[in-house]
C-alpha cells in the first residue's frame, strides 16, 4: 500500500463524524458517506465529505484492521486509474440511490 496520507479518528459521541489528522497534527472534521471493500484490489475504501454545504466527496483507501470502526485508521492514496474508476462507479451508484 502507498505511504500513509492521514489518520482517521472516529468521534464516538457523533455517529458518522470523523476527524482527519495529518502528520503535522492538523485536524479537520468530515462526515462518513460510505465504506466498502474490493476483493479485486484487496483493499477497503472510505468516502467522506467535509461538513460545509456543497462539499466534494473525497475517497481514500484504508487498512481494514480489526477495531478500526471504533478507533482510528490510516488512510492511503488510491494508487491506480483502475482503482479510481472502481471507486467512481461505486460513488455514482450510491449517489443515484441504486443498490450495490
Residue pairs with C-beta under 8 A, 6 or more apart in sequence:
1 43
1 61
1 63
1 76
2 61
2 76
2 77
2 79
3 76
3 77
4 23
4 74
4 75
4 76
5 60
5 75
5 76
5 77
6 20
6 21
6 22
6 60
6 74
6 75
7 20
7 21
7 72
7 73
7 74
7 75
8 18
8 19
8 20
8 21
8 46
8 60
8 62
8 72
8 73
8 74
8 75
9 18
9 19
9 20
9 21
9 71
9 72
10 17
10 18
10 69
10 70
10 71
10 72
11 17
11 18
11 19
11 29
12 70
16 31
16 32
17 29
17 30
17 31
17 32
18 29
18 30
18 31
18 32
18 48
19 27
19 28
19 29
19 30
20 27
20 28
20 29
20 30
20 48
20 75
21 27
28 50
29 50
29 51
30 48
30 49
30 50
30 51
30 58
31 48
31 49
31 50
31 51
32 46
32 47
32 48
33 47
33 48
33 49
33 57
33 94
34 46
34 47
34 90
34 94
35 44
35 45
35 46
35 47
36 44
36 45
36 90
36 100
37 43
37 44
37 45
37 64
38 44
38 45
38 83
38 86
40 86
41 82
41 83
41 86
43 61
43 62
43 64
43 83
44 61
44 62
44 63
44 64
45 59
45 60
45 61
45 62
45 78
45 87
45 90
46 59
46 60
46 62
46 73
46 75
47 57
47 58
47 59
47 87
47 90
47 91
47 94
48 57
48 58
48 59
48 60
49 55
49 56
49 57
49 58
50 56
50 58
57 91
59 78
59 87
59 91
60 75
60 76
60 77
60 78
61 75
61 76
61 77
61 78
61 79
61 83
62 68
62 73
62 74
62 75
62 76
63 73
63 74
63 76
64 73
65 73
78 84
78 87
90 100
93 99
93 100
94 100
